[in-house]
Amino acid sequence: MSGRTKFYGIIALIMAPFMFYGGITMTTSDEVDCGGQTMAEGDICTTYDDGSSTDRTIEEQRSDNKGTGVILLIVGVGMAAFGVFTVVQIARGRQNPAVAMHQPQPGQYPQQAAYPHQPGQYPPPGAYPQQQYPQPGQQPQQYPQQPGQWQQQPPPGYPPQR
């Protein structure tokens, strides 16, 4: 889980109670609110949006307030669920550090499967033929050519073999 996701989850968990409070207040209150002002019988609520205005009676505004309250409750539930999920993931990551330890770190190699040889000897003795290289100034040792193998090329400066 990324740091940004953790941050948003914690913020959502902090904001969720405020969303619940606003939603419950708006859906259960008998007072009708219009832009922070309590409306009385016969008042008209005028709202402005993008250069146009909307007029609502007290009953229309009450219905609008209750609809907004329901939306706040639904968003609050979603934010609380996301916040709780995030906190559980954070706690689970701290609670079980062994899971993270099994993942290879940069510069490390994953653990290899066991081989049928003695531990501490890699590769097993006799797995590869030992080659001896000539020292500077020595003639290279000639090996007999076996059928099906490529012919060994001499180093630069030696005459070609035939």
C-alpha positions as CSV (number, residue, x, y, z in Angstrom):
1,M,0.0,0.0,0.0
2,S,1.5,3.3,-1.0
3,G,2.1,6.2,1.3
4,R,-0.4,8.3,-0.5
5,T,-3.2,5.7,-0.1
6,K,-2.4,5.5,3.6
7,F,-2.6,9.3,3.9
8,Y,-6.0,9.4,2.1
9,G,-7.3,6.5,4.2
10,I,-6.4,8.2,7.5
11,I,-7.9,11.5,6.3
12,A,-11.1,9.7,5.3
13,L,-11.3,8.1,8.7
14,I,-11.0,11.5,10.4
15,M,-13.6,13.1,8.1
16,A,-16.2,10.3,8.3
17,P,-17.7,11.3,11.7
18,F,-18.2,14.8,10.4
19,M,-20.0,13.5,7.4
20,F,-22.2,11.3,9.6
21,Y,-23.0,14.2,11.9
22,G,-24.0,16.5,9.0
23,G,-26.1,13.7,7.4
24,I,-27.9,12.8,10.5
25,T,-28.5,16.4,11.4
26,M,-29.9,17.3,8.0
27,T,-32.2,14.2,7.7
28,T,-33.7,14.4,11.2
29,S,-33.9,18.2,11.8
30,D,-37.3,20.0,11.5
31,E,-35.5,23.3,10.9
32,V,-35.0,24.2,7.3
33,D,-31.7,25.7,6.4
34,C,-31.0,28.0,3.5
35,G,-27.4,29.1,3.1
36,G,-26.9,29.0,6.9
37,Q,-30.1,30.9,7.7
38,T,-33.1,29.1,9.3
39,M,-36.2,29.5,7.1
40,A,-39.7,30.4,8.4
41,E,-43.1,29.7,6.9
42,G,-43.6,31.7,3.7
43,D,-39.8,32.3,3.1
44,I,-38.3,31.7,-0.3
45,C,-34.7,30.3,-0.6
46,T,-32.8,31.7,-3.5
47,T,-29.6,30.0,-4.6
48,Y,-27.2,31.1,-7.3
49,D,-25.2,28.7,-9.4
50,D,-23.2,29.6,-12.6
51,G,-25.0,32.9,-13.1
52,S,-28.6,31.5,-12.7
53,S,-30.8,31.5,-9.7
54,T,-33.2,28.9,-8.2
55,D,-36.1,29.8,-5.9
56,R,-37.4,27.2,-3.5
57,T,-40.3,27.2,-1.0
58,I,-39.8,25.9,2.5
59,E,-41.1,22.5,1.6
60,E,-38.8,22.2,-1.5
61,Q,-35.8,23.3,0.6
62,R,-36.6,20.8,3.3
63,S,-36.7,18.0,0.7
64,D,-33.4,19.3,-0.8
65,N,-31.8,19.4,2.7
66,K,-32.9,15.8,3.4
67,G,-31.6,14.6,0.1
68,T,-28.2,16.3,0.8
69,G,-28.3,14.6,4.3
70,V,-28.7,11.1,2.7
71,I,-25.8,11.8,0.3
72,L,-23.6,12.8,3.3
73,L,-24.5,9.6,5.1
74,I,-23.7,7.4,2.1
75,V,-20.4,9.2,1.5
76,G,-19.6,9.0,5.2
77,V,-20.1,5.3,5.2
78,G,-17.8,4.9,2.2
79,M,-15.1,7.1,3.8
80,A,-15.3,5.2,7.1
81,A,-15.1,1.8,5.3
82,F,-12.0,3.0,3.3
83,G,-10.4,4.5,6.5
84,V,-10.9,1.3,8.5
85,F,-9.6,-0.9,5.6
86,T,-6.5,1.3,5.4
87,V,-5.9,1.2,9.2
88,V,-6.3,-2.6,9.2
89,Q,-3.8,-2.9,6.3
90,I,-1.3,-0.7,8.1
91,A,-1.7,-2.7,11.3
92,R,-1.4,-6.0,9.5
93,G,1.8,-4.8,7.9
94,R,3.3,-4.0,11.3
95,Q,1.9,-7.0,13.0
96,N,3.4,-9.6,10.6
97,P,6.9,-8.3,9.5
98,A,7.9,-11.9,8.5
99,V,5.9,-11.5,5.3
100,A,8.1,-8.5,4.2
101,M,11.3,-10.3,5.2
102,H,10.7,-13.1,2.7
103,Q,10.8,-10.7,-0.2
104,P,14.3,-10.2,-1.8
105,Q,15.8,-6.9,-1.2
106,P,17.9,-5.1,-3.8
107,G,21.3,-6.8,-4.1
108,Q,20.0,-10.1,-2.6
109,Y,19.1,-13.2,-4.4
110,P,16.1,-15.4,-3.7
111,Q,16.8,-18.6,-1.9
112,Q,17.6,-21.4,-4.2
113,A,16.3,-25.0,-4.1
114,A,18.5,-27.6,-2.4
115,Y,20.9,-29.6,-4.6
116,P,21.9,-33.2,-4.1
117,H,25.4,-32.3,-2.9
118,Q,27.0,-31.5,0.4
119,P,26.4,-28.0,1.8
120,G,29.1,-25.5,1.4
121,Q,30.5,-27.0,-1.9
122,Y,29.3,-25.2,-4.9
123,P,29.5,-26.5,-7.6
124,P,29.7,-30.2,-6.5
125,P,33.2,-31.8,-7.0
126,G,33.6,-33.1,-10.5
127,A,30.7,-31.2,-12.0
128,Y,32.9,-29.3,-14.4
129,P,36.3,-30.3,-15.9
130,Q,39.2,-28.3,-14.6
131,Q,41.1,-26.4,-17.3
132,Q,44.7,-25.3,-17.0
133,Y,45.8,-22.2,-18.8
134,P,49.4,-21.7,-20.0
135,Q,51.5,-19.1,-18.2
136,P,52.9,-16.3,-20.4
137,G,55.8,-17.6,-22.5
138,Q,54.7,-21.3,-22.3
139,Q,53.5,-23.3,-25.2
140,P,49.8,-24.2,-24.9
141,Q,49.1,-27.9,-24.1
142,Q,47.5,-29.7,-26.9
143,Y,44.5,-32.0,-26.2
144,P,43.4,-34.8,-28.5
145,Q,40.3,-33.9,-30.6
146,Q,37.3,-36.0,-29.6
147,P,34.6,-36.7,-32.2
148,G,31.7,-34.3,-32.2
149,Q,33.6,-31.5,-30.5
150,W,34.7,-28.2,-32.0
151,Q,38.3,-27.8,-32.8
152,Q,40.1,-25.6,-30.3
153,Q,41.5,-22.4,-31.9
154,P,45.1,-21.4,-31.0
155,P,45.7,-18.0,-29.3
156,P,46.7,-15.1,-31.6
157,G,50.3,-15.3,-32.7
158,Y,50.5,-19.1,-33.1
159,P,50.4,-20.8,-36.5
160,P,47.1,-22.4,-37.5
161,Q,46.8,-26.2,-36.8
162,R,45.8,-28.7,-39.4
